[in-house]
Protein backbone atom coordinates (compact mmCIF):
# COMPACT_ATOMS: atom_id res chain seq x y z
CA UNK A 1 0.00 0.00 0.00
CA UNK A 2 2.82 2.37 0.92
CA UNK A 3 4.60 1.73 -2.39
CA UNK A 4 1.37 2.48 -4.32
CA UNK A 5 1.04 5.77 -2.45
CA UNK A 6 4.63 6.68 -3.27
CA UNK A 7 4.13 5.72 -6.93
CA UNK A 8 0.94 7.81 -7.10
CA UNK A 9 2.74 10.78 -5.51
CA UNK A 10 5.59 10.51 -8.01
CA UNK A 11 3.14 10.24 -10.91
CA UNK A 12 1.22 13.35 -9.77
CA UNK A 13 4.46 15.29 -9.29
CA UNK A 14 5.63 14.34 -12.79
CA UNK A 15 2.24 15.27 -14.25
CA UNK A 16 2.22 18.69 -12.58
CA UNK A 17 5.79 19.49 -13.57
CA UNK A 18 5.15 18.42 -17.16
CA UNK A 19 2.12 20.77 -17.31
CA UNK A 20 4.39 23.62 -16.18
CA UNK A 21 6.95 22.59 -18.80
CA UNK A 22 4.29 22.61 -21.53
CA UNK A 23 3.11 26.07 -20.40
CA UNK A 24 6.73 27.29 -20.53
CA UNK A 25 7.03 26.00 -24.10
CA UNK A 26 3.88 27.89 -25.06
CA UNK A 27 4.87 31.14 -23.36
CA UNK A 28 6.41 33.97 -25.36
CA UNK A 29 6.91 37.72 -25.20
CA UNK A 30 5.29 40.42 -27.32
CA UNK A 31 7.06 43.79 -27.38
CA UNK A 32 5.44 47.12 -28.22
CA UNK A 33 6.53 50.70 -27.78
CA UNK A 34 5.00 54.13 -27.74
CA UNK A 35 6.18 57.69 -27.18
CA UNK A 36 4.82 59.99 -24.49
CA UNK A 37 5.31 63.72 -24.99
CA UNK A 38 5.38 65.63 -21.71
CA UNK A 39 4.68 69.29 -22.47
CA UNK A 40 6.64 72.06 -20.80
CA UNK A 41 3.31 73.73 -19.98
CA UNK A 42 2.26 71.04 -17.49
CA UNK A 43 1.97 72.53 -13.99
CA UNK A 44 4.13 71.32 -11.08
CA UNK A 45 2.64 69.05 -8.38
CA UNK A 46 -0.68 68.61 -10.21
CA UNK A 47 -1.54 65.35 -11.99
CA UNK A 48 -1.85 65.90 -15.74
CA UNK A 49 -3.06 63.49 -18.39
CA UNK A 50 -1.38 62.67 -21.67
CA UNK A 51 -3.06 60.63 -24.39
CA UNK A 52 -0.72 58.82 -26.77
CA UNK A 53 -1.60 57.83 -30.32
CA UNK A 54 -3.08 54.33 -30.63
CA UNK A 55 -0.51 51.56 -30.34
CA UNK A 56 -0.89 49.10 -33.20
CA UNK A 57 -0.27 45.58 -32.02
CA UNK A 58 1.56 43.00 -34.07
CA UNK A 59 -0.21 40.31 -32.08
CA UNK A 60 -1.63 38.23 -34.90
CA UNK A 61 1.84 37.94 -36.48
CA UNK A 62 3.39 37.16 -33.09
CA UNK A 63 0.73 34.52 -32.40
CA UNK A 64 1.36 32.93 -35.81
CA UNK A 65 5.16 33.03 -35.30
CA UNK A 66 4.65 31.19 -32.01
CA UNK A 67 2.34 28.58 -33.58
CA UNK A 68 -0.87 29.76 -31.95
CA UNK A 69 -3.75 32.16 -32.59
CA UNK A 70 -5.74 34.69 -30.58
CA UNK A 71 -8.50 32.24 -29.70
CA UNK A 72 -5.93 29.95 -28.03
CA UNK A 73 -4.35 32.64 -25.84
CA UNK A 74 -4.92 31.70 -22.17
CA UNK A 75 -3.19 34.50 -20.30
CA UNK A 76 -1.46 37.82 -21.02
CA UNK A 77 0.26 39.92 -18.36
CA UNK A 78 2.60 42.87 -18.50
CA UNK A 79 6.15 41.63 -17.94
CA UNK A 80 7.99 44.97 -17.90
CA UNK A 81 7.77 48.60 -18.91
CA UNK A 82 10.94 50.61 -19.23
CA UNK A 83 10.76 54.33 -19.82
CA UNK A 84 13.66 56.21 -21.38
CA UNK A 85 14.01 59.88 -22.20
CA UNK A 86 14.53 60.13 -25.95
CA UNK A 87 14.40 63.93 -26.36
CA UNK A 88 16.26 65.91 -25.18
CA UNK A 89 18.93 63.23 -25.06
CA UNK A 90 20.71 64.69 -22.02
CA UNK A 91 17.54 64.90 -19.85
CA UNK A 92 17.09 62.64 -16.81
CA UNK A 93 13.95 61.76 -14.83
CA UNK A 94 14.74 64.25 -12.03
CA UNK A 95 11.74 66.33 -13.18
CA UNK A 96 9.21 63.54 -12.64
CA UNK A 97 7.43 62.91 -9.34
CA UNK A 98 5.07 60.13 -10.44
CA UNK A 99 3.74 58.39 -13.53
CA UNK A 100 0.80 56.02 -14.07
CA UNK A 101 0.02 54.24 -17.36
CA UNK A 102 -3.47 52.98 -18.25
CA UNK A 103 -4.50 50.73 -21.16
CA UNK A 104 -7.83 50.56 -23.01
CA UNK A 105 -9.42 49.64 -26.33
CA UNK A 106 -12.62 50.76 -27.99
CA UNK A 107 -14.24 47.54 -26.72
CA UNK A 108 -12.59 47.27 -23.28
CA UNK A 109 -12.60 49.33 -20.12
CA UNK A 110 -9.50 51.21 -19.07
CA UNK A 111 -7.30 49.57 -16.43
CA UNK A 112 -4.01 50.54 -14.83
CA UNK A 113 -1.03 48.93 -16.53
CA UNK A 114 1.97 50.20 -14.53
CA UNK A 115 3.12 53.02 -12.30
CA UNK A 116 5.93 54.57 -10.30
CA UNK A 117 5.46 57.03 -7.43
CA UNK A 118 8.02 59.10 -5.53
CA UNK A 119 10.49 58.89 -8.39
CA UNK A 120 13.98 59.80 -7.30
CA UNK A 121 16.04 58.99 -10.37
CA UNK A 122 19.02 60.81 -11.82
CA UNK A 123 19.22 58.55 -14.88
CA UNK A 124 17.42 58.71 -18.22
CA UNK A 125 15.70 55.30 -17.78
CA UNK A 126 13.30 53.95 -15.16
CA UNK A 127 11.41 50.69 -14.79
CA UNK A 128 7.77 50.91 -13.78
CA UNK A 129 5.96 48.69 -11.29
CA UNK A 130 3.65 46.46 -13.34
CA UNK A 131 0.16 45.51 -12.21
CA UNK A 132 -1.01 41.90 -12.22
CA UNK A 133 -4.01 42.59 -14.47
CA UNK A 134 -5.02 40.13 -17.19
CA UNK A 135 -4.50 41.81 -20.54
CA UNK A 136 -5.78 39.19 -23.00
CA UNK A 137 -8.46 41.39 -24.57
CA UNK A 138 -6.07 44.33 -25.01
CA UNK A 139 -3.29 42.37 -26.71
CA UNK A 140 -5.70 40.42 -28.91
CA UNK A 141 -7.07 43.73 -30.26
CA UNK A 142 -5.61 45.34 -33.38
CA UNK A 143 -4.70 48.44 -31.38
CA UNK A 144 -4.94 49.85 -27.89
CA UNK A 145 -4.66 53.23 -26.22
CA UNK A 146 -2.23 54.25 -23.49
CA UNK A 147 -3.24 57.12 -21.23
CA UNK A 148 -0.54 58.52 -19.01
CA UNK A 149 -0.97 60.52 -15.81
CA UNK A 150 2.15 62.41 -14.73
CA UNK A 151 2.99 64.67 -11.82
CA UNK A 152 6.04 66.90 -12.23
CA UNK A 153 8.27 68.09 -9.40
CA UNK A 154 10.12 70.73 -11.41
CA UNK A 155 9.33 73.08 -14.27
CA UNK A 156 10.26 71.93 -17.76
CA UNK A 157 11.85 74.51 -20.03
CA UNK A 158 11.07 72.42 -23.11
CA UNK A 159 8.91 69.42 -24.01
CA UNK A 160 10.29 65.99 -23.06
CA UNK A 161 9.65 62.87 -25.14
CA UNK A 162 9.71 59.57 -23.26
CA UNK A 163 9.78 56.20 -25.00
CA UNK A 164 7.88 53.37 -23.30
CA UNK A 165 9.15 49.87 -24.12
CA UNK A 166 6.46 47.38 -23.08
CA UNK A 167 6.90 43.61 -22.87
CA UNK A 168 3.86 41.35 -22.47
CA UNK A 169 4.09 37.71 -21.33
CA UNK A 170 1.70 35.55 -23.36
CA UNK A 171 0.71 31.96 -22.56
CA UNK A 172 -1.29 30.11 -25.20
CA UNK A 173 -2.15 26.67 -26.50
CA UNK A 174 -0.64 25.48 -29.77
CA UNK A 175 -2.74 24.94 -32.90
N, C-alpha and C positions, 0 to 999 in steps of 0.2 A: 504494500500500500504506500509506504514511504517513497519507494522508488518511482511509483506512478505519479505521485505528487511532485517530486523533483523533476521528472520528465515533462509534466504539464507546465510547471513553472518555467523551465527552459524553453519550451515551445512558445509560450506566451511572450516571453522576453524577446525571443528571436522575431516573432511576428510583429511586435511593437517597434523594434528597432528597424526592421525592414520597411515598415510603413514610413518611418521618419526618413529613411534612406531614399525611398521613392519620392517623397515630398521634396527632398533636397535636389533630386535629379530634375524635378519639374518646377524648380524655383529659379527665377532669373530677374534681372534688374532692367528697368526702363528708365532712361535718363531724358530729362527735358530741361530747358532753361528759358528764362524770361529776364527782361530788364525792367528795373524799377527806377523811375526818375523822381528824385526828391528835389522839389523846387526850393530855391533860395528864399521864397516868400512865405514858407511855412513858419508859423509862430513857434517860439520856444515854449516848452513845458505844456503844450496843448496837443492832444492826440489829433492827427490829421490823416485823412484817408487818401490813398493813391490807388487808382484803378489801372491795371496794366492791360495792354492789348490781349485778346484771346490767345491762349497757348494751344497751338495745334499739336495734337498727339500723333505719334507715329506708332500707336498701339497695334493696329491691325498688322502692320509689317513686323513688328516685334513679336507678336503672337505667332505669326506664320514662321518666322525665323526660329522660334523655339518650339515648333511642332505642336502648336495648340491654336485655339481660337477663342474669341471673347466669351462665347457661351460656356467654355470649359474652365474659365478663370474662377478659382475658389476664394482667393484672398489677395487683396492689394493693400499694402501699408507704406507709408513714407519711411524710407530708410535713412535719408539724410538730406539736409538743405544747407548748402554753403553759400554765403553771400560774399561777394568781393567787389570792391570799389573799382569800376572800370574807367570812370572819368570824373574828375581829374585823376590822373594816374598816381599822383603823389599824396592823395587824400587818404586818411585813415578813418576808422569808425569812432573817433573821439567825440564827434558831434552828435552821436546817436544815443539816446537814453533807453528807448525800447522799440521793438518791432514785432508785429503780429501779422502772419500771413493766413488768409482764408481762401478756400477753394470752393467753386460752384460751377454748375452748368445751367443751361436753360431749363433742363428737366430735373435738376437736383437742388436741394437746399444748400445754403452756404454752411460750411463747417470750418473750424479752425484747423489749420494744417501744421503750423509750427510758430514758435515765438522765442523771444529772448528779452528779458527785462533786466534793468540795472546793468546795462552794458558798460563795461569798463575796459575797452580794448584800444590799444595804440597801434594795431596792425590794420591792414587793408582787407583782411578776411575774418569772418566769424562763422561759426557753426550754430545753427538754431536748434532749439529743443523741439523734437518732433512729437506730435500727438500720436495716440494709438488708434486713431479712427480708421475704420474700414473705408477704402477709397475705390472699391471695384467700379461703381457706377461712374466715377469721374474719369478714371483711366480708360474705361471702355468707350467713352464718348469720343467724338471726333476732335473736340476742343473743350477747353475749360477756361474759366476766368480765375485770376488771382487778384484778390483785393488786399492791399497792404495798409496797416495802420501803424504810423510812426509817431514817436514823440522825440523831439530834438532837445538837446541840452545846451546847444550853442548856436548862434546865428551863422547861417551859411552865406558866404559872399557870392557864391555862384551855385548853379544847379549841380547835383551829384547824381551820377548814374551808377546803380548797383546791379550787378548780374547775380541772379539766383540760379544756382545749379541744383536741380532736384533729382533725387534718385528714389525710385519706387521699387519695392520688393513685391514681386508677383509670384503667386503659387497657383498652378493650374494643372489640369489633367491633360494627358496627351490625346491626340486624335483617336 
